[in-house]
Amino acid sequence: LRVLWPILDFDPLPPGMPLHGWLLEPWRREAKKLDQNAKTSRRDAMDLTESLADLFERAVTGWTPTHAEGKGVVEKALAYQEKASGWIDTKQFWRDFVGAMLCHQSGCEKDKCPHAHRCVYVVAIDDVDLQVEHLPQLLHAVRLLDHPNVAYVLTGNYDHLRFVLKLDYMRRHGHRLHIHRHDEQQIDDELWNDINAHSDRLRDAWPGPDRDGRGY
């Protein structure tokens, strides 16, 4: 069991930070250390730092909005081509990178290795409940960068996180869940009941001119 450092702190998170790339950052220190060890023991070892850089580039390109405003047709086409390539290749690059990390860690030199090494890397993320607006994207990044030998530990207020995810789901899909005004009112009442059952801190942060549930 190897815990990767540094532990990621979800608060504060800089504006515009590409979360898929941010989630890869703890691997950099471990990759550099294994690369240094490999130079003295294995001549044909994969450069893990270079592999991580390739993975980082594809993850950020594939899962970050493309800004093509003001560009010509050819430049736009190339930008979207890079995005499509990053979106498709990220998963395979990730699995190849983790597999190489496992082999380096275990001293494996097999040409065709199934990466069946008894090692689990732990990526810890703290204060997840303090940047709740980014939580859906973080969960997507964790799902994308999954691996049998990688475990993610997220710490935060579970009730608060669950509540915010419910609000995000309602914001995205609420208009598809009801047809009649009566149903819409019922959903509003259910959400406000959840707010009243929540902490005083969350109720104080809820936007609206009044406190009877009708201000939103």
Solvent accessible surface area in square Angstrom, and as a share of the most:
residue,aa,sasa,rsa
1,L,158,0.79
2,R,78,0.29
3,V,64,0.37
4,L,2,0.01
5,W,139,0.49
6,P,65,0.41
7,I,74,0.38
8,L,11,0.06
9,D,68,0.35
10,F,0,0.00
11,D,45,0.23
12,P,113,0.71
13,L,14,0.07
14,P,71,0.45
15,P,134,0.85
16,G,78,0.75
17,M,64,0.29
18,P,37,0.23
19,L,1,0.01
20,H,6,0.03
21,G,0,0.00
22,W,27,0.10
23,L,1,0.01
24,L,1,0.01
25,E,66,0.30
26,P,2,0.01
27,W,1,0.00
28,R,65,0.24
29,R,146,0.53
30,E,17,0.08
31,A,0,0.00
32,K,100,0.42
33,K,87,0.37
34,L,10,0.05
35,D,15,0.08
36,Q,119,0.53
37,N,82,0.42
38,A,9,0.07
39,K,165,0.70
40,T,124,0.72
41,S,83,0.53
42,R,40,0.14
43,R,249,0.91
44,D,120,0.62
45,A,27,0.21
46,M,95,0.43
47,D,71,0.37
48,L,0,0.00
49,T,41,0.24
50,E,106,0.47
51,S,20,0.13
52,L,0,0.00
53,A,50,0.39
54,D,51,0.26
55,L,0,0.00
56,F,62,0.26
57,E,104,0.47
58,R,65,0.24
59,A,0,0.00
60,V,34,0.19
61,T,43,0.25
62,G,4,0.04
63,W,59,0.21
64,T,42,0.25
65,P,97,0.61
66,T,38,0.22
67,H,132,0.59
68,A,7,0.05
69,E,140,0.63
70,G,88,0.85
71,K,83,0.35
72,G,39,0.37
73,V,128,0.74
74,V,107,0.62
75,E,98,0.44
76,K,80,0.34
77,A,58,0.45
78,L,95,0.47
79,A,17,0.13
80,Y,114,0.43
81,Q,119,0.53
82,E,106,0.48
83,K,53,0.23
84,A,48,0.37
85,S,48,0.31
86,G,1,0.01
87,W,140,0.49
88,I,115,0.58
89,D,40,0.21
90,T,0,0.00
91,K,65,0.28
92,Q,106,0.47
93,F,64,0.27
94,W,1,0.00
95,R,87,0.32
96,D,69,0.36
97,F,0,0.00
98,V,0,0.00
99,G,0,0.00
100,A,9,0.07
101,M,0,0.00
102,L,0,0.00
103,C,14,0.08
104,H,23,0.10
105,Q,55,0.24
106,S,60,0.38
107,G,51,0.49
108,C,15,0.09
109,E,116,0.52
110,K,144,0.61
111,D,148,0.77
112,K,189,0.80
113,C,23,0.14
114,P,105,0.66
115,H,66,0.30
116,A,86,0.67
117,H,38,0.17
118,R,244,0.89
119,C,13,0.08
120,V,54,0.31
121,Y,0,0.00
122,V,15,0.09
123,V,1,0.00
124,A,16,0.12
125,I,1,0.01
126,D,58,0.30
127,D,41,0.21
128,V,0,0.00
129,D,19,0.10
130,L,80,0.40
131,Q,25,0.11
132,V,31,0.18
133,E,117,0.53
134,H,57,0.25
135,L,4,0.02
136,P,35,0.22
137,Q,72,0.32
138,L,0,0.00
139,L,60,0.30
140,H,57,0.26
141,A,0,0.00
142,V,27,0.16
143,R,173,0.63
144,L,25,0.12
145,L,1,0.00
146,D,57,0.30
147,H,25,0.11
148,P,114,0.72
149,N,23,0.12
150,V,16,0.09
151,A,40,0.31
152,Y,43,0.16
153,V,71,0.41
154,L,61,0.30
155,T,62,0.36
156,G,41,0.40
157,N,68,0.35
158,Y,150,0.57
159,D,94,0.49
160,H,20,0.09
161,L,24,0.12
162,R,159,0.58
163,F,13,0.06
164,V,21,0.12
165,L,62,0.31
166,K,83,0.35
167,L,37,0.18
168,D,25,0.13
169,Y,114,0.43
170,M,33,0.15
171,R,169,0.62
172,R,119,0.43
173,H,62,0.28
174,G,6,0.06
175,H,122,0.54
176,R,163,0.60
177,L,91,0.45
178,H,40,0.18
179,I,159,0.80
180,H,122,0.55
181,R,152,0.55
182,H,137,0.61
183,D,48,0.25
184,E,57,0.25
185,Q,59,0.26
186,Q,92,0.41
187,I,30,0.15
188,D,34,0.17
189,D,55,0.29
190,E,80,0.36
191,L,19,0.10
192,W,25,0.09
193,N,94,0.48
194,D,46,0.24
195,I,1,0.00
196,N,75,0.39
197,A,91,0.70
198,H,31,0.14
199,S,55,0.36
200,D,92,0.47
201,R,137,0.50
202,L,22,0.11
203,R,56,0.20
204,D,105,0.54
205,A,76,0.59
206,W,58,0.20
207,P,96,0.61
208,G,41,0.40
209,P,125,0.78
210,D,59,0.31
211,R,139,0.51
212,D,88,0.45
213,G,1,0.01
214,R,126,0.46
215,G,21,0.20
216,Y,99,0.38
